[in-house]
Amino acid sequence: MKYFMLRFIVFVGLWSYMIVQYSENIGLSIMSFSLAIGVFFFLSLQQASVYLYILISLIIVGHGIWLTEKLFITIILLLYMMIIASLRLNAKSIKLFIIFNLVLSLLVSMFIAENTIEILVVIVLISFILIVSNHFQTTWKEQRRLYEELLVEYRKLKRFNLLAEQDARVEERNRIARDIHDSVGHRLTALIMKLEMLAIQSENSEYRELKKMAEESLGETRQAVKALQAEESEGIATVVNMIRKLEAENQIVVQFTIQQGVLTVPLSNENNVVLYRVIQEALTNAMRHGQSREVRVVLGKSAIGDVSFEISNAIYKVKPIVFGFGLTNMQKRLEEINGRLDVFQKDDRFYLSGIIPKVN
């Protein structure tokens, strides 16, 4: 938007100078000026039509021929519109507009008594430069678009590989847990039953002690099996590692702040996983949709002792918030643990904040 305002100020300045210095009818010149400004504002649209540029050129030439004494500023305004168009239009449209403006310039030059050939040569030279410049700019935009598409695919593949690695690790742990449960657990259970029978038959207290040791071993084995079957704890330590990895691989800067008291909040393994996943998804969304390479992550402690989080990134164009797959998944994860998610935009920044409940 700031570039549009700069172009608009130059346009207004040139036209104002033409009215003050060369206008033969101030009233009609101001009306033409107002009409040109009205059309010029439509050029701020993302996909402005080439016909808007042609309309402004017609207004400029019409005003110059019928309402001004000299046409020098008219030629400059036509060149200025060609420069603006070369930055906004595609290759086909800019060629059409430049050819149209060349015809208009030829028409204007017929009303100029002197230096007609020199003016036309300069206009043709500048037109050639603008066409070449537009070609390079179009090529650069296409390359950038392809690069961004490849980058998105690369990130998707990395995430799929990471998920596949995690699934393989979980499957291996579950296999080990089943083996322990089926072999060691079964034999310890059989041993406990045998010791109980021996204790009843012989009335020997040592069998009771051996049975107690076997029961404790069986309990520890069951705890180990549960730990293997549970998903890995992905709390604050793994959040730090994830941020370091993202900064190294994606050229983003994460301002990570841990406020006082956060590390003392007791979180269950499930809540640690949700915290990790929410921050991971928020950072992924910031990289994919944000216009800034800087993200702020703040972990704090709420008034009742829960963990609060806030992830924000700069935005330059405010858009309606749409709950796609990522935000919906985050909200669902937090609702499952009685947490909360807030999504809002404020002061040109996009915010994700919420609460992760502590273990009671």
C-alpha positions in Angstrom: 0.0 0.0 0.0 2.9 2.4 0.8 4.2 2.0 -2.8 0.8 2.8 -4.2 0.6 6.0 -2.1 4.1 7.0 -3.4 3.0 6.5 -7.0 -0.2 8.4 -6.3 1.7 11.4 -4.8 3.9 11.6 -7.9 0.8 11.4 -10.2 -1.0 14.1 -8.2 2.2 16.3 -8.2 2.7 16.1 -12.0 -1.0 16.8 -12.7 -1.2 19.7 -10.2 1.9 21.3 -11.8 0.4 20.9 -15.3 -2.9 22.6 -14.1 -1.1 25.5 -12.3 1.4 26.2 -15.1 -0.4 25.4 -18.4 -4.2 25.0 -17.9 -6.4 27.2 -20.0 -9.5 26.3 -18.1 -9.0 25.6 -14.4 -12.5 24.3 -13.7 -12.5 21.7 -16.5 -8.9 20.7 -15.6 -9.9 20.0 -12.1 -12.8 17.9 -13.3 -10.5 15.9 -15.5 -8.0 15.6 -12.6 -10.8 14.3 -10.3 -11.9 11.7 -12.9 -8.2 10.6 -13.4 -7.8 10.2 -9.6 -11.0 8.1 -9.4 -9.7 5.7 -12.0 -6.2 5.8 -10.6 -7.4 4.4 -7.2 -8.8 1.3 -9.0 -5.2 0.6 -10.0 -4.5 -0.5 -6.4 -6.5 -3.7 -7.1 -4.5 -6.8 -7.2 -5.7 -7.7 -10.7 -6.3 -4.2 -12.3 -7.3 -4.4 -15.9 -5.2 -3.0 -18.7 -8.3 -1.0 -19.8 -8.0 1.1 -16.6 -4.5 2.2 -17.7 -5.8 2.9 -21.2 -8.7 5.0 -19.8 -6.3 7.1 -17.7 -4.0 7.6 -20.8 -7.0 8.8 -22.8 -8.0 11.3 -20.0 -4.4 12.6 -19.9 -4.2 13.1 -23.6 -7.6 14.6 -23.9 -6.9 17.0 -21.1 -3.5 17.9 -22.6 -4.7 18.5 -26.2 -7.8 20.5 -25.3 -7.1 22.2 -22.0 -3.4 23.0 -21.8 -1.0 25.3 -23.6 2.0 23.0 -23.7 2.0 19.2 -23.9 5.4 18.4 -22.3 3.9 17.4 -19.0 1.3 15.3 -20.9 4.2 13.3 -22.4 5.8 12.9 -19.0 2.5 11.6 -17.5 2.1 9.1 -20.4 5.6 7.8 -19.7 4.9 7.7 -16.0 1.8 5.5 -16.6 3.9 3.2 -18.7 6.4 2.8 -15.9 3.6 2.0 -13.4 2.0 -0.5 -15.8 5.3 -2.3 -16.4 5.4 -3.0 -12.6 1.9 -4.3 -12.4 0.7 -5.9 -15.7 1.7 -9.2 -17.3 3.8 -9.4 -20.5 0.8 -9.5 -22.9 -1.0 -6.6 -21.3 2.0 -4.3 -21.0 2.8 -4.7 -24.7 -0.8 -3.8 -25.6 -0.6 -0.7 -23.3 2.8 0.5 -24.5 1.7 0.2 -28.2 -1.5 2.1 -27.4 0.6 4.8 -25.6 3.0 5.0 -28.5 0.0 5.8 -30.7 -1.2 8.5 -28.3 2.4 9.9 -28.0 2.5 10.1 -31.8 -0.8 12.0 -31.7 0.4 14.4 -29.0 3.7 15.0 -30.8 1.7 16.2 -33.9 0.6 19.1 -31.7 4.2 19.9 -30.6 5.9 22.2 -33.1 9.5 21.3 -32.2 11.6 18.3 -31.3 9.0 15.9 -32.4 11.4 13.2 -33.7 13.6 13.5 -30.6 10.6 13.0 -28.3 9.3 10.0 -30.3 12.8 8.4 -30.2 13.0 8.9 -26.4 9.5 7.4 -25.9 10.4 4.3 -28.1 13.6 3.8 -26.2 11.9 4.0 -22.8 9.2 1.7 -24.0 11.8 -0.9 -25.1 13.5 -0.7 -21.7 10.1 -1.1 -19.9 9.2 -4.2 -21.9 12.5 -5.8 -21.2 12.2 -4.9 -17.5 8.7 -6.3 -17.3 10.0 -9.6 -18.9 12.6 -10.0 -16.2 10.2 -9.1 -13.5 7.6 -11.6 -14.8 10.3 -14.3 -15.0 11.5 -13.5 -11.4 7.9 -13.7 -10.1 7.4 -17.1 -11.8 10.7 -18.4 -10.3 9.7 -17.2 -6.9 6.3 -18.8 -7.2 7.9 -22.1 -8.2 10.4 -21.8 -5.3 7.6 -21.2 -2.8 5.6 -24.2 -4.1 8.7 -26.4 -3.9 9.4 -25.1 -0.4 5.8 -26.0 0.7 6.2 -29.5 -0.8 9.6 -29.9 0.9 8.1 -28.9 4.3 5.3 -31.4 3.8 7.7 -34.2 3.0 9.7 -33.4 6.1 6.6 -33.5 8.2 5.5 -36.8 6.6 9.0 -38.2 7.2 9.0 -37.1 10.8 5.5 -38.6 11.4 6.6 -41.9 9.7 9.7 -42.0 12.0 7.6 -41.4 15.0 5.1 -44.0 14.0 7.9 -46.5 13.5 9.3 -45.7 16.9 5.9 -46.1 18.6 5.4 -49.4 16.8 8.7 -50.7 18.0 8.1 -49.6 21.5 4.7 -51.3 21.4 6.2 -54.5 20.1 8.8 -54.5 22.9 6.0 -53.9 25.4 4.0 -56.8 24.1 7.0 -59.1 24.3 7.7 -58.1 27.9 4.0 -58.5 28.8 3.6 -61.9 27.1 6.9 -63.4 28.3 8.2 -61.8 31.5 4.8 -60.9 32.8 3.3 -64.3 32.1 6.2 -66.1 33.8 6.2 -63.8 36.8 2.4 -64.5 37.2 3.1 -68.2 37.0 5.9 -67.9 39.6 3.6 -66.0 42.0 1.0 -68.7 41.7 3.5 -71.4 42.3 5.0 -69.6 45.4 1.5 -69.1 46.8 0.9 -72.9 46.4 4.2 -73.7 48.1 3.5 -71.2 50.9 0.1 -72.9 51.6 1.5 -76.4 51.4 4.6 -75.9 53.6 3.5 -73.0 55.7 7.0 -71.5 55.2 7.2 -67.6 55.5 10.1 -67.5 53.1 7.8 -68.4 50.3 5.6 -65.4 51.3 8.6 -63.1 51.0 9.6 -64.5 47.7 6.0 -64.1 46.5 6.1 -60.5 47.6 9.3 -59.8 45.7 7.8 -61.5 42.6 4.7 -59.3 42.9 6.8 -56.2 43.2 8.7 -57.2 40.1 5.5 -57.8 38.3 4.3 -54.4 39.2 7.5 -52.8 38.0 7.3 -54.7 34.8 3.7 -53.5 34.2 4.8 -49.9 34.8 7.6 -50.3 32.3 5.1 -51.7 29.8 2.8 -48.7 30.3 5.7 -46.3 29.8 6.7 -48.0 26.6 3.2 -47.9 25.3 2.7 -44.3 26.2 3.6 -41.6 23.6 6.9 -39.8 24.3 6.7 -36.8 26.6 7.2 -33.8 24.3 7.2 -30.9 26.8 9.2 -27.7 27.0 12.6 -29.3 26.4 11.4 -30.7 23.1 9.8 -27.4 22.2 13.2 -25.7 22.6 14.8 -28.4 20.3 12.0 -28.0 17.7 12.5 -24.2 17.7 16.2 -24.6 17.2 15.6 -27.0 14.3 13.1 -24.7 12.6 15.4 -21.7 12.9 18.3 -23.7 11.3 16.3 -25.2 8.5 13.7 -22.5 7.6 15.6 -19.2 8.2 13.1 -17.9 10.7 13.7 -16.1 14.0 11.8 -17.3 17.0 11.7 -15.1 20.1 11.1 -17.7 22.7 10.3 -16.5 26.3 9.7 -18.7 29.3 8.3 -16.6 32.2 9.0 -17.3 35.8 7.3 -20.3 37.3 6.4 -22.2 34.1 8.9 -25.0 34.7 7.4 -25.8 38.1 3.9 -26.4 36.7 3.1 -30.1 36.8 1.8 -31.3 33.4 0.7 -34.8 32.5 2.4 -36.6 29.6 -0.8 -36.0 27.5 -0.8 -32.2 28.2 2.9 -32.0 27.4 2.2 -33.6 24.0 -0.6 -31.1 23.4 1.6 -28.2 24.3 4.3 -29.4 21.9 1.8 -30.1 19.0 0.0 -26.7 19.4 3.3 -24.8 19.3 4.5 -26.9 16.3 1.3 -26.3 14.4 1.3 -22.5 15.2 4.9 -22.1 14.0 4.1 -24.1 10.8 1.1 -21.8 10.1 3.2 -18.7 10.8 5.8 -19.9 8.2 3.2 -20.8 5.7 0.8 -17.9 5.9 2.7 -15.1 7.7 4.5 -12.3 5.8 7.2 -12.0 8.4 10.1 -14.4 9.2 9.9 -13.5 12.9 7.6 -15.3 15.4 7.2 -14.7 19.1 6.5 -17.6 21.5 5.7 -16.8 25.1 5.0 -19.5 27.8 3.7 -18.1 31.1 1.9 -19.2 34.2 -1.8 -18.2 34.8 -3.2 -16.9 38.0 -4.5 -20.4 38.9 -1.2 -22.2 38.1 -2.0 -23.4 34.5 0.5 -23.0 31.6 -0.4 -20.2 29.2 1.0 -19.8 25.7 1.0 -17.1 23.1 2.4 -17.3 19.6 2.3 -14.2 17.3 3.6 -13.1 14.0 3.4 -9.9 11.9 0.7 -9.5 9.2 0.6 -6.7 6.6 -2.9 -7.4 5.3 -5.7 -8.2 7.7 -7.8 -11.1 6.5 -10.9 -12.8 8.0 -9.8 -15.7 10.3 -10.8 -19.0 8.8 -10.5 -22.2 11.0 -8.9 -24.6 8.6 -7.5 -28.1 9.4 -4.6 -26.7 11.5 -6.6 -24.4 13.8 -9.5 -26.9 14.1 -7.1 -29.7 15.1 -5.4 -27.4 17.7 -8.8 -26.4 19.2 -9.9 -30.1 19.3 -6.6 -31.1 21.1 -7.0 -28.4 23.7 -10.7 -29.2 24.3 -9.9 -32.8 24.9 -7.7 -31.8 27.9 -10.1 -29.0 29.0 -7.8 -26.3 27.7 -8.6 -23.2 25.7 -7.6 -21.6 22.4 -8.0 -18.0 21.4 -7.3 -16.7 17.8 -7.4 -13.0 17.0 -5.6 -10.2 15.2 -4.4 -7.0 16.8 -2.0 -4.2 15.9 -1.0 -5.8 12.6 -0.2 -9.1 14.4 -1.8 -12.5 14.3 -2.2 -14.2 17.8 -2.7 -17.7 19.0 -3.1 -18.0 22.7 -4.5 -20.4 25.2 -4.3 -22.4 28.4 -2.8 -25.9 29.1 -4.3 -27.2 32.4 -2.0 -28.4 35.2 -2.2 -31.8 36.8 -4.4 -31.6 39.9 
